[in-house]
Amino acid sequence: MYSHHLFKNIFSRYILYKFPKHMRYDLARTGLEYMSMDSLTPAWKRSKYFINMTESALGQTLQQLYQTYKSKKNSTAYAMYNDGPPNDMNYSWTHGHSKGFLLLDQYQGFWVIHSIPAFPPFPEDGYGYPSTGKHNGQTVMCVTFQNDQFADIDNQLLYYNPNIYNCSIPKNFRGKLFILQTLCAGSKLPSAPWKQHVVKLQSSQGDFFFSFAKSHDYHEDIYVAWMAQELQTDFLVESWLGNGHKLFSNCSLPYHVYNVNLIGTLWNSSFSSYYDHSKWCVSGRPEDQWTCIGDLNHVAEQAKRSGGFLCTQNKYIYKAFRSLVLHYYDCRNPH
C-alpha cells in the first residue's frame, strides 16, 4: 500500500499544489490544474491531468481507500476527516481545523494532509472534486509510513481532535489505534497530557518528519510561538488570510515569521496569496531547509483551534517550496 502518483506508479511520497483560478500570465484557468513532485521526481512538474480526474495523483490514492470500503476487508483501517465535511454536512467549530485521511494495513499505510474543504467524497459516492475547491490554491501531501509509525500518528490525533466523518477501524487495530477507534465511535476523547506535542516520524523511504500537534487549549499562534522557535528558523508563511484577523509578520521572538503575499511558478505565472487556501511555510535561510505543510492559518482566531503540521528538512522539498516565494512582508512593513 503506497501513495499513488501518475500512471499508477508507486511512490512513497508526493506533494500536490493545485493552482487557483486567478493567475497572472496563465491561459489555463479552470481551477483544476495542478503541479506535483514525488520521491522520484524531486522538482515541480505540471500534471497533464485535472485534479477531478481519477487518473490524478489524488484520485489514484483515494481509489485504494474506496476499494477497501467496497471489499469490507478486516485487515485494513481507514479514516477521513475534515472540519468542513462533504455533502453539505455542518461545519465543525468544536473539532480541529484539520483535513486529511489515512489508510493502513498490518504492514504499512499512508497519511494524507490537505487543505480542501468538503473533500474527499464519501466512499459510496466515488471520487470527485468539489466545485468550491476550484477558486483557491490548495495543497496535498501524502506520505507512506511503516505500520509501527501509526501508533505515534494516532497519538498526535488526540491533540488534533479531527472531525472524522467516515471510517473503519477493525478490531485487530484497536490496541494500536485507540484514538482513531474512539473518534470513529463518536466517543469522548481522553484529556491530552499536554497542550501541544511534537513527535519524530520516519517515512517508509527513510525521510524524517516532525509532527507538530496542538490542542485547542494551546492559545498561541503555532508558527510564531512554537514551530519557528522549536526548529530555530525564520519562517516564510503562506496561508489563507481571507477569513479572520490576519496576524502580521512578527519579529518579537528570536526566530521570526514573515507573511508571503505572492507565489510564482516555474511557468512564469504567479498568483496572490489572497487566492491561496494552502497552509505551509519554509525557512528563510537556505541552510536551515525546513518545510512544513499542515492545517492552520496565520490568523488570530486559529490560535484557539487544534491542528498540526508535518515538517521536514528534505532538501528537494525545501528547494521546490522556497522557489515559489516571490515576495513576503518583513517586519518593517508588517502586513
C-alpha positions as CSV (number, residue, x, y, z in Angstrom):
1,M,0.0,0.0,0.0
2,Y,1.6,3.2,-1.2
3,S,0.9,6.8,-2.1
4,H,0.0,6.7,-5.7
5,H,1.0,9.1,-8.4
6,L,0.8,9.4,-12.2
7,F,0.2,6.3,-14.3
8,K,-0.4,4.2,-11.2
9,N,3.3,4.2,-10.5
10,I,4.2,3.6,-6.8
11,F,5.9,6.3,-4.8
12,S,6.5,6.6,-1.1
13,R,5.7,10.4,-1.0
14,Y,4.1,13.0,-3.2
15,I,3.1,16.7,-2.8
16,L,0.5,18.3,-5.0
17,Y,-0.2,22.0,-5.4
18,K,-3.4,22.9,-7.2
19,F,-3.4,26.3,-8.9
20,P,-6.1,28.9,-8.2
21,K,-8.4,30.1,-10.9
22,H,-6.9,33.6,-10.8
23,M,-3.3,33.5,-12.0
24,R,-1.3,36.1,-13.9
25,Y,0.1,35.1,-17.3
26,D,-1.6,31.7,-17.4
27,L,-4.2,30.8,-20.0
28,A,-5.4,27.6,-18.3
29,R,-7.7,28.9,-15.6
30,T,-10.2,26.1,-14.8
31,G,-9.1,25.9,-11.2
32,L,-8.4,22.2,-11.7
33,E,-4.8,22.3,-12.9
34,Y,-2.0,21.2,-10.5
35,M,1.7,20.6,-10.2
36,S,3.3,17.9,-8.2
37,M,6.6,16.4,-7.0
38,D,7.4,13.0,-5.6
39,S,10.1,10.8,-4.2
40,L,11.4,10.0,-7.6
41,T,10.8,13.4,-9.3
42,P,12.2,15.9,-6.8
43,A,11.0,19.1,-8.6
44,W,7.7,20.6,-9.6
45,K,6.1,19.0,-12.7
46,R,2.8,20.2,-14.2
47,S,0.3,17.4,-14.5
48,K,-1.4,16.6,-17.7
49,Y,-4.5,15.5,-15.7
50,F,-7.0,17.7,-13.8
51,I,-7.4,17.1,-10.1
52,N,-11.0,16.0,-10.5
53,M,-9.9,13.0,-12.7
54,T,-9.4,9.5,-11.2
55,E,-6.1,9.4,-13.1
56,S,-4.8,12.3,-11.0
57,A,-2.4,11.6,-8.1
58,L,-5.1,12.3,-5.6
59,G,-7.7,10.2,-7.5
60,Q,-5.3,7.2,-7.7
61,T,-4.6,7.5,-3.9
62,L,-8.2,7.6,-2.9
63,Q,-9.1,4.6,-5.2
64,Q,-7.2,2.5,-2.7
65,L,-9.3,3.7,0.2
66,Y,-12.6,3.3,-1.8
67,Q,-11.6,-0.2,-2.8
68,T,-11.0,-1.1,0.8
69,Y,-14.5,0.2,1.6
70,K,-16.1,-1.9,-1.1
71,S,-14.2,-5.1,-0.1
72,K,-15.0,-4.6,3.6
73,K,-11.6,-6.0,4.5
74,N,-11.0,-6.6,8.2
75,S,-7.2,-6.3,7.6
76,T,-7.3,-2.6,6.6
77,A,-8.2,0.5,8.6
78,Y,-9.1,4.0,7.2
79,A,-10.4,7.3,8.4
80,M,-11.4,10.5,6.6
81,Y,-11.6,13.9,8.5
82,N,-12.4,17.5,7.6
83,D,-13.7,20.4,9.7
84,G,-15.9,21.2,6.7
85,P,-17.1,17.7,5.6
86,P,-18.7,16.9,2.2
87,N,-22.4,16.5,1.3
88,D,-23.5,19.8,3.0
89,M,-22.8,18.4,6.4
90,N,-22.5,21.1,9.2
91,Y,-19.1,22.8,9.7
92,S,-17.5,21.7,13.0
93,W,-16.2,24.5,15.2
94,T,-15.5,22.1,18.1
95,H,-13.1,19.9,16.2
96,G,-9.6,20.6,14.9
97,H,-9.1,22.9,11.9
98,S,-7.7,19.9,10.0
99,K,-8.3,18.0,6.8
100,G,-6.9,14.6,5.8
101,F,-7.3,10.9,5.5
102,L,-5.3,7.8,6.2
103,L,-5.3,4.1,5.2
104,L,-3.2,1.3,6.7
105,D,-2.9,-2.5,6.8
106,Q,-0.7,-4.7,9.0
107,Y,2.4,-3.7,7.1
108,Q,2.2,-0.1,6.1
109,G,-0.1,2.8,5.2
110,F,-0.3,6.4,4.1
111,W,-1.3,9.7,5.8
112,V,-2.6,12.4,3.6
113,I,-2.8,16.0,4.8
114,H,-4.6,18.5,2.7
115,S,-6.4,21.9,2.7
116,I,-9.5,21.2,0.6
117,P,-12.9,21.8,2.2
118,A,-15.7,19.3,1.6
119,F,-13.2,16.6,0.5
120,P,-12.8,13.8,-0.1
121,P,-16.2,12.4,-1.0
122,F,-17.8,9.5,0.9
123,P,-16.6,6.1,-0.4
124,E,-20.0,5.2,-1.6
125,D,-20.1,8.4,-3.8
126,G,-16.8,7.6,-5.6
127,Y,-14.0,10.0,-6.5
128,G,-14.8,13.6,-7.3
129,Y,-13.6,17.1,-6.5
130,P,-15.8,19.8,-5.0
131,S,-16.6,22.8,-7.2
132,T,-16.0,25.0,-4.1
133,G,-12.4,23.9,-4.2
134,K,-11.7,25.3,-7.7
135,H,-11.4,29.0,-6.8
136,N,-8.4,29.0,-4.5
137,G,-5.0,27.2,-4.4
138,Q,-4.8,24.0,-2.4
139,T,-2.0,21.7,-1.2
140,V,-1.9,17.9,-0.6
141,M,0.9,15.9,1.0
142,C,0.8,12.1,1.0
143,V,3.5,10.2,3.0
144,T,3.8,6.4,3.3
145,F,4.8,5.0,6.7
146,Q,5.5,1.6,8.0
147,N,2.9,0.2,10.3
148,D,4.8,0.8,13.5
149,Q,4.7,4.6,12.9
150,F,0.9,4.8,13.1
151,A,0.8,4.4,16.9
152,D,2.6,7.8,17.1
153,I,0.3,9.3,14.4
154,D,-2.7,8.0,16.3
155,N,-1.4,9.7,19.5
156,Q,-1.0,13.0,17.6
157,L,-4.7,12.9,16.6
158,L,-5.5,13.2,20.3
159,Y,-4.3,16.8,20.0
160,Y,-5.8,17.4,16.5
161,N,-9.2,16.1,17.6
162,P,-10.2,15.9,13.9
163,N,-13.8,15.8,12.7
164,I,-13.9,12.2,11.4
165,Y,-16.9,11.8,9.1
166,N,-16.2,8.3,7.6
167,C,-14.0,5.5,9.0
168,S,-13.5,1.8,9.6
169,I,-11.2,0.6,12.4
170,P,-11.3,-3.2,12.5
171,K,-10.9,-5.0,15.9
172,N,-7.3,-6.1,15.2
173,F,-6.2,-2.4,15.0
174,R,-7.9,-1.2,18.2
175,G,-5.0,-1.8,20.5
176,K,-2.7,0.3,18.3
177,L,-5.2,2.9,17.1
178,F,-7.0,3.8,20.3
179,I,-7.6,7.5,19.5
180,L,-8.9,6.7,16.0
181,Q,-11.1,4.0,17.4
182,T,-12.5,6.5,19.9
183,L,-13.1,9.2,17.3
184,C,-14.6,6.7,14.9
185,A,-17.1,5.5,17.5
186,G,-18.1,9.1,18.2
187,S,-17.0,8.8,21.9
188,K,-15.4,11.4,24.1
189,L,-11.6,11.6,23.8
190,P,-9.5,11.3,27.0
191,S,-7.7,14.5,28.1
192,A,-4.4,15.2,26.4
193,P,-1.5,15.2,28.8
194,W,0.0,18.4,27.3
195,K,-1.3,21.4,25.3
196,Q,0.9,20.6,22.4
197,H,3.1,17.7,21.3
198,V,5.8,17.0,18.7
199,V,7.0,13.6,17.6
200,K,9.6,12.4,15.1
201,L,8.3,10.1,12.3
202,Q,10.2,8.2,9.7
203,S,8.6,7.5,6.3
204,S,8.9,4.2,4.5
205,Q,11.7,5.7,2.3
206,G,13.7,6.9,5.4
207,D,12.8,10.6,5.4
208,F,12.3,12.1,8.8
209,F,9.2,14.3,9.6
210,F,8.4,16.2,12.8
211,S,4.7,16.1,13.5
212,F,3.6,19.2,15.4
213,A,0.2,18.9,17.0
214,K,-1.6,21.5,19.2
215,S,-4.8,21.2,21.2
216,H,-7.5,23.9,21.5
217,D,-6.0,24.6,24.9
218,Y,-2.8,26.0,23.4
219,H,-3.8,29.6,22.8
220,E,-0.7,30.7,20.8
221,D,0.0,31.1,17.1
222,I,1.6,27.8,16.0
223,Y,4.0,29.5,13.6
224,V,5.4,32.3,15.8
225,A,5.3,30.8,19.3
226,W,6.1,27.2,18.6
227,M,7.4,25.9,15.3
228,A,9.8,28.7,14.4
229,Q,11.3,28.7,18.0
230,E,11.4,24.9,18.2
231,L,13.1,24.4,14.8
232,Q,15.2,27.6,15.3
233,T,14.5,29.0,11.9
234,D,12.8,32.1,10.4
235,F,9.7,31.1,8.5
236,L,8.1,32.5,5.4
237,V,4.4,31.6,5.8
238,E,1.8,31.0,3.1
239,S,-1.7,30.6,4.5
240,W,-5.4,31.5,3.8
241,L,-6.0,35.0,5.1
242,G,-9.4,35.5,3.6
243,N,-11.3,34.9,6.8
244,G,-10.5,36.2,10.3
245,H,-8.0,38.7,11.6
246,K,-4.7,38.0,10.0
247,L,-1.6,38.2,12.1
248,F,1.2,40.5,10.8
249,S,4.8,39.4,10.2
250,N,6.3,39.0,13.6
251,C,9.9,39.7,14.8
252,S,9.2,39.8,18.6
253,L,10.9,36.4,19.3
254,P,14.3,35.1,18.5
255,Y,13.1,33.4,15.3
256,H,10.8,35.4,13.0
257,V,7.8,34.8,10.9
258,Y,7.0,36.6,7.7
259,N,3.8,36.6,5.6
260,V,4.1,35.6,2.0
261,N,1.9,37.6,-0.4
262,L,2.9,36.5,-3.9
263,I,3.5,33.0,-5.3
264,G,5.3,32.3,-8.5
265,T,5.6,29.1,-10.6
266,L,8.2,27.6,-13.0
267,W,6.0,28.6,-15.9
268,N,6.3,32.3,-15.4
269,S,2.8,32.6,-13.9
270,S,2.0,33.9,-10.4
271,F,-0.9,34.3,-8.0
272,S,-1.7,36.3,-4.9
273,S,-1.8,34.7,-1.5
274,Y,-5.4,36.1,-1.4
275,Y,-6.4,33.3,-3.8
276,D,-4.5,30.5,-1.9
277,H,-6.1,28.3,0.7
278,S,-3.0,26.2,1.4
279,K,-1.1,26.3,4.7
280,W,2.7,25.9,4.5
281,C,5.9,27.6,5.5
282,V,9.6,27.4,4.5
283,S,12.8,28.6,6.2
284,G,14.0,31.9,5.0
285,R,17.7,30.8,5.3
286,P,18.6,28.1,2.7
287,E,20.9,26.4,5.2
288,D,18.0,25.6,7.5
289,Q,16.0,23.8,4.8
290,W,12.7,23.4,6.8
291,T,9.4,22.9,5.0
292,C,6.1,22.5,7.0
293,I,2.7,21.6,5.5
294,G,-0.4,21.4,7.5
295,D,-3.7,22.7,8.8
296,L,-3.7,26.1,10.4
297,N,-3.8,29.7,9.1
298,H,-1.7,32.6,10.3
299,V,-4.8,34.4,11.8
300,A,-5.7,35.3,15.3
301,E,-8.8,33.1,15.6
302,Q,-6.9,29.9,14.8
303,A,-4.6,30.3,17.8
304,K,-7.5,28.6,19.7
305,R,-8.1,25.9,17.1
306,S,-6.4,22.5,17.2
307,G,-4.5,21.1,14.3
308,G,-0.9,20.5,13.2
309,F,1.9,20.3,10.7
310,L,4.4,17.9,9.2
311,C,7.8,19.4,8.9
312,T,10.8,18.0,7.0
313,Q,14.4,19.1,6.1
314,N,14.3,17.2,2.8
315,K,16.4,19.4,0.5
316,Y,14.3,18.8,-2.6
317,I,11.0,19.7,-0.9
318,Y,12.6,22.8,0.6
319,K,14.0,23.9,-2.8
320,A,10.7,23.3,-4.5
321,F,8.7,25.4,-2.0
322,R,11.3,28.1,-1.4
323,S,11.3,28.8,-5.2
324,L,7.6,29.6,-5.1
325,V,8.0,32.6,-2.8
326,L,8.2,35.8,-5.0
327,H,7.5,38.3,-2.2
328,Y,6.9,38.5,1.5
329,Y,6.4,41.2,4.1
330,D,9.2,41.9,6.5
331,C,8.7,43.4,9.9
332,R,9.4,47.0,8.7
333,N,6.3,46.6,6.5
334,P,4.4,44.1,8.7
335,H,1.3,43.1,6.6
